[in-house]
């Protein structure tokens, strides 16, 4: 049951982003497959970054409205922040010297199955986690461009 990193949301939300189609492909996996999740940490980090970059409340609401419109099944695909996730977040921050959100997203991945859709080198160096970035690239190469 893979989870997605914040880069997926940013790339899918920006048609000019070099990984835009990859982001859309990963969100389509979340939308259509029962075993893909968006960590609550991913959603909170995405929102905080938008806010810190000066996006207005209306602009942020528009991003989420488009996300829900394009991928309606994700409404039920957010993996919660649990005490176990927070425990692992603290451990990963210390062991791998990660920032809070990377540690939280990684901890969510470990709570699920240890697989994550990311190209973040900080997350890819965690030995307990498997990145699915190349798998997503290969799917796109086979014409799976949803």
N, C-alpha and C positions, 0 to 999 in steps of 0.2 A: 504494500500500500504506500506508494511513494508520496512525498510531499513536494511542494514547490517553494522555491526561494523567491525573495522579493524581486529579483531581476526579471523574473517571468512577468510579473504585473507591470513593471516599468516598460519592458520591451513590447508587451502586447498593447499597452495604452498609447504608445507613440509610434505612429506609422513611419516616422523617419529613423527610428532606432534600427541599428544594424541587425538586431536579433528579433525584429518585430514578428516575423512569421514563426520563428521558433517559440516565442512567447505565446502566440495564438495557438500553436500546436499543443503546447503543454496545458494551456487552459482548456482546450478541447478535450484532452485526456481527463482532466478533473471533471469536466462537464458530462462526459459520456461513460466513463468507467467507474464502477462502484468503489474501486480500491485506490483512488487518487484523492489527495486532500490538500487544502490550503490551511497552513498553520495560522492560528489567530495571531501569532507573532508576526507573520508575513503581512497580514492585513494592517496591524497596528504600525509596523515600521513603514509601510507604504504610505499610510495616512500622515504620519508624523513628518516624513520627508516632503510630501506634497505641501503640508502646512508650512514647513520651514523654508520651502522654496517660494513662498508667497502666494500659493494658490488660495483663492477665496473659498469661502464655504460653498458658494454656488458651484465653483469649478470642481471642487472635491466631490460634491454631490453628483455632478455630471459624470465624473469618472466612474463612480460606483453605479450610477444608473445605466451607463453603457455596458459595464461589466455584467450586470445582472441581465440586461436585455440580450447581450450576445451569448451569454453562458448561464442560462436560467437555473440549471441544476446545481450551480455552486452555492446557492442559498443554503443547501443542506450539506455542504462539503467542507465546512470550516472545522478544523480540529482544535478543541479547546485547550486553553492553558490550565493545566491541572497541577496539583502538588507534585506529582512525579515529574512532570515536564519542568517545573521550576527547580526541583532538586537537581535534575540533570543539567539544567541551564547553568546553575552555580558550579557544578563539577567541570563542565566543558569550558566555562570562562577561565577557570583556574588552570586546568590541565593543558589546554590548547591556546591560552591567552587570546580568547575571542572577545569581540565586543558583545554587548548584551543581546542584541537581536540575532546576530549570527548564532550565538550559543543557544538561544531559545528556539530558533528554527531547526538547528541540529538536534536539540533535545526532543523536539516534536518528531523528527524523523526517527530517532531511536525508539520513541514510544510506539511508533507505528511498525516499521520494519527495517529501518536503517537505509532507506533509499530516498534520494532527493534529486529533483531536477534543478541543477545549478551549474553555473560556470565559475562560481566564486572560488578562487584558489584557497582562501582561508577555510572554507567548508570542505573542499576536496582533499585537504591534507588530514582530515580526521579519519583515522584508520578504521573506526567503527561504522563509517558511513560509505555508501556506494553512490557515486554521482551517475545520473542517467542522461547527462548532457549529450554524450556521443550517441546514445540510443535515440534521442529525440532528433539529432542531426540526421541520423541514418533513416529514420521514418520520413523526414522531410525529403530526403534524397530519393525515396521510393514513391514520391508523389503524394504523400499524406500531408497536404498543406492546409488542413482545416484550421 
